[in-house]
Amino acid sequence: MSRRRPGWTAAQTRRTVQIALLVVFFGLVLAVRLQPGTDQPGPLVKLFLVIDPLVLAATALAAHAVPKILLWSLLVVGLTAVLGRVFCGWVCPMGTIHDLAGRLLRAGRAKRRQPWSRWQLTKYYLLAAFLAGALFGLHWVVVLDPIVWLTRSTATGLLPAARWAAEESSTAVFQADPKIGSWRVSDATDPAYQFLRDHAFQAPGQDILNRQAFVGGGLILALLAVVVALNAWRPRFWCRYLCPLGALLGIVAWRPLVRRTIDKETCTDCDLCGMTCHGAAASAAGQGWKPSECLGCLNCTEACPRGSLAFSLPAPGRTQASEASLDLRKRALLGSAVGGVFALAVLRINPQSRGKVYHPALIRPPGSRPEPEFLQRCLACGLCMKVCPTGGLHPTFTEAGLEGLWSPRLVPQIGYCDYNCTLCGAVCPTEAIVPLTLDEKRTVRIGLASFDVTRCIPYAYGRECMVCEEHCPIPDKAIYSLNEWIEDRTGHWKKIKQPHVDPEKCTGCGICEHVCPFEDRPAIRVTSANESRHAADPVRRPLGNQPILPSSDADPYG
Amino acid sequence: MRQHSRRDFIVGSAAGALALGSQGLLSHAMAAEEPTAMTIAKWTGPKELGAEELKQAAIKLTEKAIEGLGGLKRFVGQGSVVWVKPNIGWDRTPELAANTNPDVVATIVRLCFEAGAKKVRVGDNPCDMAAKAYPASGIPDAVKKEGAEVLFLDKSRFRDTAIQGERVKSIPIFPAILEADLVINVPIVKHHRMALATLCMKNYMGVMESRGTFHQAIAECLVDLTRFMKPQLCILDAVRILKNNGPKGGNLKDVELTMTLAAGTDIVALDAWGAVVMGKKPTEISSIVKGAEAGLGKIDYKAIAKEIAVS
């Protein structure tokens, strides 16, 4: 690029902005954690999700509801109508990662012409399919939304991996405790570890050792790796061919106010502009510019040795380039939409989708809406999993059916629902988990504990234990004990305390399961039974998921 | 994993301790008098107390009980490092009496510095998340004002430690507690469904990890742990006690204002007193009986305790 014009270029500004926003994105995901002193991590942590118009569109269609905070995305819609897909080119952190990956993976390769290809229409057909599905309540588009995808991958994959590396290496040094003379090596490694522990990965004293990993996090990370690797084949592969958010913004950028101008007098059709184009937006050298495919990266203006290219508002004396049509086929769009509806049927024809059959391990966070509504809103963005101070919320795989892929569930064996915490509802961008006050949250039942008396130590082995009762956070204790006389194998009788669960007091928080001395398969386990979100529904589900009748004479069918 | 024994720490500090301690020992020998082993401070002032008056009363009870033992100079060496080990087990506020009274802990910290301590560290290994239990307990705020360093015990920074007990051979212990010159054990008197009461011996469970199996033989395990910890000074807080639904509590109706506090060197005697405060017979609590059998102290606290009225 020896012929590049000297000086700071607009494209360099764009690169600076991209890197800065990528850092902001990771910083905000890191900030989704317990903040000592204040209760809530603040609304800013949802920033990238709530400015995503696809989240707004899919939620509005699927849930017939618009959480007010999502209206911020209209700013991006407005911006796109004026400037085109600059969100993709300048803001989107996933886009920046693809941009960087493309540069790294393709470094040293000769630049070649890369005109627009019909395959780039794929993303519009995908969008049509997903929006049609959303119209019938399918919120699956969010699985492919780049902001949601990257948020989830960062929260459940990238950060746990970084944390694992930092913790394991420094802990290995600490436990081996090597010394050089009188100097301990851990005096150097531990301060670094402590800084990361207390200022990046968790709040001071928030001990989530062994809970820094998420069930199925490896798969989520692997999928990210695959889509990033595709940049080796085509730069910005995801953005060009697949991204449904890019497609939505492409439609908004159909005829943006600011458009590309070419000075035909000086242009020599050298196509240096086309070789650096992020979006493959032009169909031939210097012509056929498709605004819906242009990411506003400004590489073309930087690459042009004659300065023949510019982006400008319509003004007297300047002729804006004529745009080439996208050539979307009506029949293909319709076919895609039908496909989307068909996909909905495929996702739903299994017994446990939509809560018709209650999966025992599907313990939803406190404040979660009833399952069908929950699935119409949940983005599977992973913010609740990231913020959960005990590390108890994990992405589902099959527990909620394929429709609920990667939505949150509590795994008490790994982390419990803290009695004094409401963070998951506070960070949920779509109110799939309704934000609750602490008093409200404490009345919500997310499940019910039950003893496995073939394992529980006082029952099965005749020894005292009661660790579960000790930890039960309910002031009046949902776990209580009864004295039983038992005979041991020598014929000796002794009195022992055997624990029981009071179903009216148990909220299913799971701390009992978490602290049970049996770590392989705890002897007290929580299942989704008795959850208050699935109360009696006289027509469809006479008992909801609440098999335990309240002891008062209230009529559950009334 | 390398095993660290208590001996490593003791040998390291023996020379210094000897030099510092010999003078004190000498004066005691000349006085030819057995130092007081236990004091019980009892509030005899007005029954109805506002928040500030209650705080002042807790401070006075602590001061008088320690004064009765001969002051902290008896235990705290000049320039020494002291670990004050309260009970910060739960994410509960002070009035719920699930954690040690913060004013009691802060007073001990102040007296440690007055007695010549170089550094006072405060920390516990809570059952609830430390990030929430610490601030809820009110202890960090109170002790930081007195100049103490508050430490979270990182679970990955415990080291497997040989304690060579009869039942417990080795457990992970937080090394910095063992490295301190003096550990002051400051529990609160609480109800416990299984152990009946949680007192001084049980409070040592906060220096360790992997404690889930202790309950199956709580008395034997506590005896092993206490023997290893070699208690020098315990201060048992009974300003407020948790009478029911312990050890976590959460109900004000389960809390009783008993306005008393004991300090001493005999951990079994202190626990026996705590049991009585809870309304139990000391012999009902297995760790007290086993502790006395193991020679860790005497159940008959009345024979050694000096009562001090505070108003």
Interface residues (C-beta under 8 A of the other chain):
Chain A: L34 P36 G37 E167 T171 F174 Q175 A176 D177 R197 Q202 A203 P204 G205 Q206 D207 L209 P389 T390 D418 Y419 N420 C421 I457 R463 E464 C465 M466 V467 E469 E470 H471 C472 P473 I474 P475 D476 K477 S481 K497 V515 C516 P517
Chain B: M1 R2 D91 C127 D128 M129 A130 A131 K132 Y134 P135 A136 F152 D154 K155 S156 R157 R159 H192 R193 M194 G212 T213 H215 Q216 A217 I218 N245 P247 K248 G249 G250 N251 D254
